[in-house]
Amino acid sequence: MNRASRLIEAENLKVVRGRVNVLDIPSFYLGDHEILSLIGPNGSGKSSLLLTLSCLLKPVTGQILFRGRVIGSNQETLDYRRRIAMVFQEPLLFDTTVFNNVASGLKIRGIPRKEIRIRVMESLERFSISHLADRSARKLSGGESQRVSLARALATNPEVIFLDEPFAALDPPTRNSIINDMEKIIRETGISAVLITHDESEALRLSDRIMVINEGRIVQSGSPPEVMNRPANRFVAQFVGMESVIPGIVLENKDGTVLISVNGGAIEAIGNLPPGEMVFCGIRPENVDIDIRSTKQSINCGNVFPGKITGIISVGPFLKITMDCGFPLAAYVNRRTFHGIKLTPGEQIAASFKADAVHLITGEK
């Protein structure tokens, strides 16, 4: 992305909290009209990054740029913060009406009263809560409160909105409804957004780009398909649901196809690695098939391994089947298929996957 299309940039950010280094970010950017999701384990620095980018947390080193200009003086910081908005997991509402809550940011900015009313009602309408305008914020449900919080943030017409797990505490139907509204508004208005989430489906659905953070550092940044299917290392692979990460050694390389020795046999993968190199084979569970027949002749696939089912776990509309094939392997099976072939723990099966479903991770021990 060229620098002209970067809305926010950060350089050499280091943040210390309680004598602990919580962030070490050599470079960061958010594109104009981009939705960026931050993912990573608890305590990895996601919220600290968001607070630093919003100038609520001061770094010990580094600088933040908005549209190419360094945010330095107090006045520049104030001007910048008026162009951004932030929404947290817990709605922070005042003890007044819904209307007054949504109007609060506009009043601080000195917007005329007539315009405030127009913008507040437009924002309430966007989130389908205009009928709640005169209700006390203390009498709202969790979903209604979060809608008010989002409406308040967007009523100021920000150029950037920072979202710190705003949907995490909501029940699934409410969360899905609010995400629908939020996505529509962001896309229609062209607002840039940074979203912290632990929900893989949220990140995949909303993001133009996903950034993985661990121990205060950015370990990978890329499009959702790139991060999910081509993780940079074992940590990212396992964090984004590539549960099977199998160590091995390259046996041979022939015309862009490598054969990798693993415990339990040899895995065929697409790649160009020299014999003798240590490698990890990452395989997503949705790319693994299961058959109760256990011979290679019965399955038209290069990678076929006999194994035993070790567990069956419900994962939404799917069942996750874990297996021992000489190495741990996992597969997703829809419930209809599961009942059709009657899989049970301890049963012998054949697991298979294509060579191009194997992601090779090198450079790690």
N, C-alpha and C positions, 0 to 999 in steps of 0.2 A: 504493500500500500504506500503510495507516495505521500510525502509529508503534508502536502496541501489538503489532503482529505482526512487528516488526523485531527480530531476534535480536542482530545486530551492526550498529553504525553507526560511521562515521568522519567527522570534520569537519576541513576545512582541513589535510589531511595533506600535509606537505612533507618529503621525504627526500633527503639529500645523501650521496653515497658518493664518496670520493676527490675532493672539491671539485666533483663533478658533480651537478647536480640530476637525480635519477632518478624522483622522484614529485612530482606536484602535483595532488592530488585534493581538490577543494572539498567533495565529499560522496560517501559510499558507504554502502550498506546490504546486508545479507543477511537475507532473511526467514526466519521460523520454518518448518522443514520444507522449505526451498527448496534446490534444486541450481542453483548458479550456475557457469557456465563462463567463464573468462577466456581470451580469444584475442588475438593480436597478434604482430607480428614479434619475432624474437630481439632482446633488449636494450630492449624497449619498457617494462619495469617490472613485468611480471606477477609474477615471483618476489619482487621487492622489496615489492610490495603484500602478497603472502601472508606474507612474513616480518614485515612491520610489523603486520599484523592479528593475528599470533600472538605479538606482543610479543618477537620475536627480533631485531628491528631497530628502533632508536629514531628516531622522526621528530624533525626540528628544530622543527617546529610542529605543532599539531593535537592531537586527542584521539580515543580509541576508547571507545565505549560498548557495554556488554553488558547486554541487557535494560533499556536506558534509563539505566543507571548508568555514570558515567565511571570508567574504570580508571585510578586515580591512584597510590595507595600501592603499596609493594612487596608487601604482603599481598594487596591486591586483584589485583595482577598474578599472583601465585602461585595464588590461588583461580581466576582466569580460566583460566590455563594448564592447570589440572587438569580443566577442563571441555571442553578442546579436544584434538584429536590431529592429527598431521601425518605425511604419507607422501611420500617423495621418489621421484625416478626410480630412483635406485640404492638398493636396500634396505640400511639401516644396521643390521646384525645383530651381536649379541655372539657371541664365540667360546665358545658353550655349546650346549645342546640347544635344539631348537625350543620345547619346553615352557617352559624358563626364559626364552627370548626373549619369548614371549607374556606370561609372568607378570611381567616386569620392571616394567612400568608399575603393575601392581596392588600389587607389593611396595613401591614408592616411596610409594604412597598409603596404606600401612598396612592393607591389606585382610587379614582373617584367612586363615590357610593353607587351611582347608577351603573357604572361598568362592573363594579363588584357583583351586584345582583345578577347581571346577565351572565358573567363568567361562572359564578357559583352554580346557578341553575343549569347551565350547559354541562358543567362537570358532573353534577349529580345525575343528570339525564344519561350521560355516557355510561354510568355504572348502575343505571336502573334503580336509583334510590331517591328520586326527586320527591316521592311521597313521604320521605322521612325528614324533610327539611326542618320542620319545627319540633321534631322529637329530641328529647334529651339524649346526649351521647352516652349517658350512663345506663340507658334502657335498650341498648342495641345488642344483638347477638354478635358472636365472634366474626361471622362472615360480613354482617352489616358494618361492624366497626372497621374492618379492613377495607371495605369498599369506600368508607368515608375517608380513611387515611390516604388511599390512593387518589380519590377525587380531590382532596386538599392539595396533594403534591402536584397534580396535573393542572389544577386551576391556575397556577402561576405561569403556565406555558413555559416550562423549563426546557433548556436545550439538552440536558442530561438528567436522567433519573437513576439513582442508586437504590437497589432493592436488596435488602439483607434478609433472605429467606421469608418473604412476606406471605407465602402460602403454606408454610410448614405446619402451622397449628390448626389448619382447616380440615374439615371432613372432605372426603373425595368429591362428592357432587358439588359442594360449594367451591372447592379449590378449582375444579375444572371449569365452572361457570365464570369465576373471576379471571382465570387465566385467559379464557376466550375473549372477555371484554378487554383485558389489559393488552393482549397481543394486537387486537384490532386497533385500539387507540394508538399504540406505539407505531404501528405500521402506517396508519393513516396520517399521523402528525409528523412523522419523520424524526421523532425524538430518539436520541441515543440512550442506551441503557446498559447498566452493569448489574447483573443478577447473581447473587450468591444462592446456591441451591445444593441440596444433597440428593435431589430426585433426578435420576438419570433421564427419565422421560421428559421432565421439564426442560432440561438442558438441550436435549435433542430437538424438542418441539420448538423452542423459542429462539435458539441461538443462531447467529451468523458465525460465531466463533466460540470455542471453548478453551478456557485456560485452566490448567491443572496446577495447583499450588501445594507444596509440601515443605514443611519446616521453614516457612518464610520465603521460599524461592519458587520461581516459575519453572516447572520442570517440562511443560509442553504447552504449546499454544497452536491451535489450528482449527480447521473446519470440523464440525461434528463427525462426519465420516472418517476423517483423517485420525482424530484422536481416538475414536472408538475402535477402528479397525487397524490402525497402524501406530499403536502406542510407542512412545520413545524408549521406555524401559519397563522392567518388571513391575515396579510400583504402579506406574500408570496403567499397565495392562490389567493388573488385578483390581485396581480401583474402579476402572470403567467396565468391569464385568467380564473380562477375558479370564475366566476362572482357571482354565487349564494352561499353565505356563510350565512347559516340560523341558528340563535340561537335556542336552545331547551333544554329540560330536559329529561334525560333517565327515561322512565316509567317502563320498564321491560327488563330483559336479559334472553333469553331462548336459550340454546344450541348454543352460539356464534352469535346469532342474537339479536340486541337490537331494541326496539321500543322507538322512541323519540318524545315527545310532542312538536309541533311547532304551531305557530299561523296559523290556517287553517287546523289542523288535526294532524296526527302522521306519521313520516317517519320511515321506516324500513331500517336498515343498518347492515352491518357485523361488529361485534366488541364484546368486552368483558368489558363492563362498568357497574358499579353498579347503581341501581335505585337511582334517586335523583341527579345524577351528571349533572352539566351544561356542555353543549357541543355545538360545531358549526358543522353544516352539510355542507360540501363543495361539490358542484356538477358542473362539467364542462358542458358547453352548448352542446357539441357534444354528450353527453350521455343522453340528454333529448329528448323524442319523443312527437310529438303533434298529436292529433286526434280531428276531429270536433265532434266525438261522445263523450258524457260526462258522461258515466256510467262506473263503475268499471267492470261490467259484460262483457263489450264489449272489454276490454283490458286485455291481459294475463300478468299482471305485478303487483307486490305487492304495489308499490308506484304510485297511481293514484290520481291526484288532479284536480278538476274542477277549471277553471280560466278564466280570460278575457285578451285578447291581449291588451297591452298598447303601443306597438311600434314595428316598423319594420325598421331595419337598414341594409343597404348593407355592407357586409364584404367580399370583393373579390368575389369568386365564390359562396358564401353563403349569406343567409339572416339571420340576428340575430333577433329572435322574443323575445321580452320581454313581460312578463306576470305577472299578479297579481293573485296569488293562495292563498291569505291570507298571503303570503310572496312573495317577488320578485323572479322570476325565469326566466332564459334565455335559449333559444335553438337555435341551428343552423339548418337551413333547406336549402337544395339545391334548386336552382331556379326552376327546373322542378317540384319538389314536391310542391313548393309554388304555382305555377300557376295551378297545378292539383287540389289542394283543395281550392284555392281562399281564403286565409286568409286575413282578414282586421282588422285594429285597432277597438277595442270595441267588437269584436266577441267572443262568449263563446266557449271555447275549453276544452279538457282534456289533461293535461301534465302528462307524466309518465317517470319513470326511475327505474332501477333495484337497489336492495339493495347493490350490490357490486360496484355500481357506486358512492356511497356516501362515501366521505372521512371525517372521524371524527377528529375534532381538539379539544383537551382538554387543560386544564391548563390555560385558558384565561377567563377574565371577560369582 
